[in-house]
Amino acid sequence: MNASPIRMIRLIKVGMYLLSLWLLLVLIFVNKIDVELCFACKFASWEELGAIAAKNYLPLLCVVVLVVSLAFYAVFARIIRGAKDGPFKVIEIEDKSADHLVFLATYVIPLLSFSLDTPRQVVSLIITLTLIGAIYVRTNLFYANPTLSLLGFKICTVKFEQGSAGVPTGTAVLIAREDIDLGASVNTLRLDKNIFFARKGITIKP
């Protein structure tokens, strides 16, 4: 059994969920932004800026969430710098990178059907996103994140060769920036119960 501490606390998982909504938030921003561009006009007054902000409250909310999710990604990137456990040899492997697309198609794309023309529709979307987020966090789906896929992360499930202390037992989910191959040796960082960030380590020869 792996005794390494869990690094992904619930707050960071919430932040990773917000990061997974990037495509949805960008599309909402593009579809709902309502600002007239005038290069020859004078600077708007505070009252005019307030009126523009009130009219574009939803795109502004999307920008705020995007910035917050970026901050959480920075925390995640800092966490995964320390993959030092191991090296462990991979004896079984299955590519799970398609899980990014499953999450996108199942949870994100259907939400684009919300018209968001009235406050009631916006509230309905927020409630839906909150419920999906609760499921996302409780079921540890933070690794099936389409935004992480765009940033070059890959997912696979593996089993490690047993025989030394500290080797994770059972099936483990690996998040990695590199392609992990059968027989590869990896250093890991435990993110959750059976979820690890992995880097290629020193090759273990038989």
N, C-alpha and C positions, 0 to 999 in steps of 0.2 A: 504494500500500500504506500502511496506517495505521501510523504509528510510535509511537502513544500507548502508554504502558506498560499491561500487564495488571494490573488491580486485584484480581481474585478469586483469591487464593492458595488452595491446596488445603484448608487448615484452615478457611477461611471457607466453602468449598463444603460441607465436612462439616457445619458448623453450619447451613447452609441446608437440607441434607437432613434434619437433625433437626427444623428448623422445619416442613418439609413433612409431618411425621408427627403434627402437632398433633391432628388429628381422631382418629387411631388412639389416641394416648396418652390423650386425654380420655375416650374411650369405654372404654378398659381401666380407667382410674381409676374411672369411675362403676360399671362392672360388678363390679369386684373389691374396692372399699373395704368394709371390714367393721369399723365402729365403732358402738357403741351410744351414742346421745345420751341424756344424763341431766342435766337442768338443776338438779335438786335434790341431786345427788351432790357429794361432796367432790372436791378435786383428786386426780388419780391420783398414786401414788408413782412413783419412778423405775423400780422393778421392774415396775410395771403398765404404764408407758409403754413400757418395753422389750419387754414381751410383746405390746402392741398393735402396735408397730413391726415385730416379727418376723412377726406374723400378716398385716401389710399391707405386706410388703416390695415387692411388685410395684407397688401404687399409689404408694408413696413413690419408687420408682425412676422412675416416670412423671413425678412432680412435679419430680424433679431434672433429668431430661432437658428438661422444659418450660422450666425456669428457665435452663438452659444455652442452649437454642435462643433464648430471649428476648435473652440477652446477645449472641449472634451476630447477631440481627436488628438490635440497636442498633449493632453494628459496620457492618453492611451499610447501614443508614440513614445513618450518618456518611460512608461511602464515596461514596454517590450524591449527596451535596450538591454535588459539584464538577463538574457537567456543563457544560464550557466549550468543548469543541472544536466548531468550526463557526462559524456555522450551515451546515447542509447541507440541500439541497432534496430532498424525497422525490418520486421519479418513478414508483415502483411500490410497491404495498403490499398485503399479505394479512394479514387478522386471524387470529391463532393463539391467541386466548384460550381456545379449547376444549381446548388442550393441558393446561390445569390439570385439566380433568375427566378427560382420558385418563389422566393420571398417577394421579389419585385412584381411578378405576375399575380400572386395571390393577395398581397396586402396593399401594395402601392398603386398599381395601375387602376384597379377598380375605383379608387378614391377620386380619380379624375372625373368621374361621372357626376360628382357634386357640382351643381351650377354656381353656388356661392353668391347668388344675386341678392339675398336677403340675410339679415342678421340671424334668423332662425336656421337657415341652411348652414351658416358659418358655425353656429353653436353645435349643430348636428355633426358636422365634420370634426370639430374639436372633441366631442364626446366619443366619436368613433375612433379617432386617433388615440385617445386616452385608454380606451378599452384594449385596442390592439397593443399599445405600449405595455400595459399591465401583463398581457399574455407573453409578450416578447421578453420582458424582464424575468418573469417567473419561470419561463421554460428555457432560459439561457440561450436564446436565439441570436444573441449579439454578434456571433461569429458569421451568421448568414446575412451579411450586410452588403447590399449591392454597391454602396459607396466605397467600401473597402476593396471590392473587386476592381472598381475603376482606379483605385490607388495602387493596384498591383498585388493585392493579397490573394492567396489561394487557400482552399480548404481541402483536407483529406482526412479520412479515418485510418488509423493504423493500429497495429499491435507490435509491442516491443519484445525483443528477445529477453527472456528472464534469466536470472542466475546471479545477479548482483544486487546489493542493497540499493533501495531508492528507485528501482525501475517501476514506472507506472504499470499497473496490472489491468487486464481487460482491454477493451477498445477505447482508444483515445482520439479526440478530435484535435487535429493540428491546424493552426493558422500560420502561414509562412509566406514570405516574399519570394522564396526560391522554389523551384520544382523539387519535391522530395521523391526520390526513387526507391524502389524495393532494394533492400540491403544497405541503404544509406545510414549513416550515423548522424544523429541530430542532438544538439543541445536544446533544452526546453526551459520554458518558464510557465509555471502553472497559473492559469488565469481563473479557472473555476474547477469544479469537481473533476471532470475528465476532459477539460479543454485546455490546450497548451499553445503558446506561441513557440515556434521552432525555428532554429537556424541550423544549417549544415555544420556538423562538427568534424572532429578527427575521425577518419575511417577506422572502424574496428575490423581487423582482419581475422578470419576464422582460424 
